[in-house]
Amino acid sequence: MTPRPRSGPFSAGDRVQLTGPKGRMNTITLKTGGEFHSHRGVLSHELIIGQPDGSVIQSSDGTEYLALRPLLSDFALSMPRGAAIIYPKDAAQILAQADIFPGATVVEAGVGSGALSLWLLRAIGPQGRLMSFERREEFAEVAKGNVETFLGELPDTWSVGIGDFQDALPSAAEPGTVDRIVLDMLAPWECLDVAATALTPGGVLLCYIATVTQLSRVAEAIRATGEFTEPVSTETLIRGWHVEGLAVRPDHRMVAHTGFLLTARRLAPGTVLPALKRRASKSDFSDEDVEIWTPGSVGERPLSEKGLRRAVREARIAADAASASPEAGGQ
């Protein structure tokens, strides 16, 4: 795969983030003869094409816009969504805690809208392999459209399988050949057996989960398998700071809870962990306990079919626009 250029002069097919005088951002795909319209006038794409990254461009009424190529974190937050995305703060920790490395064979389930897929593809490099699995074909289409939009084409290092993870993984990966597995799903404990079979000894299993009841259940399920190290769970919070002269204080808002990350490593076959001394705790659960985290109980609002169709359409339009230019994806 020839990646889309991340520096140098803008060219047709590039995604550009325009920041107006009040900090409002608009992301466009440059086209020969294209125009960006707003209540502040018209900005011709021709004025941007050929300019270096980080230039200031004036619209027809004199309004100045800062033009920058969007970072992956910017793109992930603004791209069309089928399923909810994994936010950059969690994606960064996933790369670190799962130790995603160049050349790794990584399995991801589910693919969602493709945000984490982009981070994983960047981390494994051209010699790695990412196998993503998604139950819903519409979500997979949104993810592929977003990946193609950002990279300029679908990479050869990535495959997207449609279907149930427990059924699809054994036929896609030989036992003991996967370095890392990332599970982003409602009930990851249902997939522990196939994950353990696919992982190489020492490989990392990482689960991204939303609620404390899910966290408790998957941790106990991992312990019960006897095939992993003691699970470790974390939560990442980010608080920005306002810094202007001597006015230095925490921001009034922060990016708080989005999900938990739980990691464990695959033991060698036949290995038995030394017994750990633990304080007495409530580790048992019943069907009534499980009911607490169901989508209806936690107030989850699933994306409507109309909204999903719109996300698929927007992702496809963006991908087509990014790959339509002769310059796109081939520099």
Backbone hydrogen bonds, N-H to C=O, Kabsch-Sander energy under -0.5 kcal/mol:
donor,donor_aa,acceptor,acceptor_aa,energy
4,R,151,L,-0.7
10,F,51,Q,-2.7
13,G,30,L,-2.7
14,D,11,S,-2.1
16,V,28,I,-3.0
17,Q,68,L,-3.8
18,L,16,V,-0.6
18,L,26,N,-3.7
19,T,17,Q,-0.5
19,T,66,L,-2.1
20,G,18,L,-0.6
20,G,24,R,-2.7
23,G,20,G,-1.8
26,N,18,L,-2.4
28,I,16,V,-2.7
28,I,26,N,-0.5
30,L,14,D,-2.7
30,L,28,I,-0.5
34,G,31,K,-2.2
36,F,43,L,-2.9
37,H,35,E,-0.6
38,S,41,G,-2.0
41,G,38,S,-1.6
43,L,36,F,-2.7
44,S,42,V,-0.5
45,H,34,G,-2.7
46,E,34,G,-0.5
47,L,44,S,-1.3
48,I,45,H,-1.2
49,I,45,H,-2.5
50,G,10,F,-2.5
51,Q,48,I,-2.3
54,G,67,A,-1.9
55,S,52,P,-0.8
55,S,67,A,-0.8
57,I,55,S,-0.5
57,I,65,Y,-3.0
59,S,63,T,-2.6
60,S,42,V,-2.2
61,D,40,R,-0.7
62,G,59,S,-1.9
65,Y,57,I,-3.0
66,L,19,T,-2.2
67,A,55,S,-3.3
67,A,65,Y,-0.5
68,L,17,Q,-1.9
68,L,66,L,-0.6
75,F,71,L,-2.6
76,A,72,L,-2.6
77,L,73,S,-1.3
78,S,74,D,-0.9
78,S,75,F,-0.8
79,M,75,F,-1.6
87,Y,85,I,-0.6
90,D,87,Y,-0.9
91,A,87,Y,-2.6
92,A,88,P,-2.6
93,Q,89,K,-1.1
94,I,90,D,-2.4
95,L,91,A,-2.3
96,A,92,A,-1.6
97,Q,93,Q,-3.7
98,A,94,I,-2.3
99,D,96,A,-0.5
100,I,95,L,-1.9
103,G,124,I,-3.5
104,A,101,F,-2.0
106,V,104,A,-0.7
106,V,129,R,-3.2
107,V,180,R,-2.4
108,E,131,M,-2.7
109,A,182,V,-2.3
110,G,133,F,-0.8
111,V,133,F,-0.6
114,G,111,V,-2.1
118,L,114,G,-1.8
119,W,115,A,-1.4
120,L,116,L,-2.8
121,L,117,S,-2.8
122,R,118,L,-2.0
123,A,119,W,-1.9
124,I,120,L,-2.4
125,G,121,L,-1.2
128,G,125,G,-1.2
129,R,104,A,-2.5
130,L,157,T,-3.1
131,M,106,V,-2.8
131,M,129,R,-0.5
132,S,130,L,-0.6
132,S,159,S,-3.0
133,F,108,E,-2.3
134,E,161,G,-2.5
137,E,135,R,-0.5
140,A,136,R,-1.8
141,E,137,E,-2.2
142,V,138,E,-2.0
143,A,139,F,-2.5
144,K,140,A,-2.6
145,G,141,E,-2.2
146,N,142,V,-2.3
147,V,143,A,-2.5
148,E,144,K,-2.4
149,T,145,G,-2.1
150,F,146,N,-2.1
151,L,147,V,-2.6
152,G,148,E,-2.2
158,W,155,P,-1.3
159,S,130,L,-2.1
161,G,132,S,-3.2
161,G,159,S,-0.5
163,G,134,E,-2.0
163,G,161,G,-0.5
167,D,164,D,-0.6
168,A,164,D,-2.6
169,L,165,F,-2.4
171,S,167,D,-0.5
172,A,168,A,-0.9
172,A,169,L,-1.2
173,A,169,L,-2.2
176,G,197,T,-1.8
177,T,174,E,-1.4
177,T,198,A,-0.8
178,V,198,A,-2.5
179,D,105,T,-1.8
180,R,105,T,-1.7
181,I,204,V,-2.4
182,V,107,V,-2.9
183,L,181,I,-0.5
183,L,206,L,-3.0
184,D,109,A,-4.5
184,D,182,V,-0.6
185,M,183,L,-0.5
185,M,208,Y,-0.5
190,E,187,A,-1.7
191,C,188,P,-2.0
192,L,189,W,-0.8
195,A,191,C,-2.0
196,A,192,L,-2.6
197,T,193,D,-1.9
198,A,194,V,-2.0
199,L,195,A,-2.1
200,T,178,V,-2.5
202,G,266,R,-2.7
203,G,200,T,-2.9
204,V,179,D,-1.7
205,L,264,A,-3.3
206,L,181,I,-2.9
207,C,262,L,-2.8
208,Y,183,L,-3.0
209,I,207,C,-0.6
209,I,260,F,-2.3
215,L,211,T,-2.2
216,S,212,V,-2.5
217,R,213,T,-2.1
218,V,214,Q,-2.7
219,A,215,L,-1.9
220,E,216,S,-2.2
221,A,217,R,-2.2
222,I,218,V,-2.3
223,R,219,A,-2.1
224,A,220,E,-2.1
225,T,221,A,-1.2
226,G,222,I,-0.8
226,G,223,R,-0.7
229,T,265,R,-2.2
232,V,263,T,-2.6
234,T,261,L,-2.4
236,T,259,G,-0.5
237,L,235,E,-0.5
238,I,255,V,-2.7
240,G,238,I,-0.5
240,G,253,R,-0.5
242,H,249,R,-3.1
243,V,241,W,-0.6
244,E,247,A,-1.8
247,A,244,E,-2.6
248,V,246,L,-1.5
249,R,242,H,-2.1
249,R,247,A,-0.5
251,D,240,G,-2.8
255,V,238,I,-2.0
256,A,254,M,-1.0
260,F,209,I,-4.1
261,L,234,T,-2.4
262,L,207,C,-2.3
263,T,232,V,-2.8
264,A,205,L,-2.1
266,R,203,G,-2.8
267,L,227,E,-2.7
271,T,268,A,-2.3
278,R,276,L,-0.6
283,S,281,S,-1.2
290,V,286,S,-2.0
291,E,287,D,-1.8
292,I,288,E,-0.6
292,I,289,D,-1.1
293,W,290,V,-1.3
294,T,291,E,-1.2
298,V,294,T,-2.0
299,G,295,P,-0.5
299,G,296,G,-0.6
300,E,295,P,-2.5
308,L,304,S,-2.5
309,R,305,E,-2.4
310,R,306,K,-2.0
311,A,307,G,-2.2
312,V,308,L,-2.4
313,R,309,R,-2.3
314,E,310,R,-2.8
315,A,311,A,-2.5
316,R,312,V,-2.2
317,I,313,R,-2.4
318,A,314,E,-2.4
319,A,315,A,-2.2
320,D,316,R,-2.5
321,A,317,I,-2.5
322,A,318,A,-2.1
323,S,319,A,-1.6
324,A,320,D,-1.0
325,S,321,A,-0.6
328,A,325,S,-0.8
330,G,327,E,-1.2
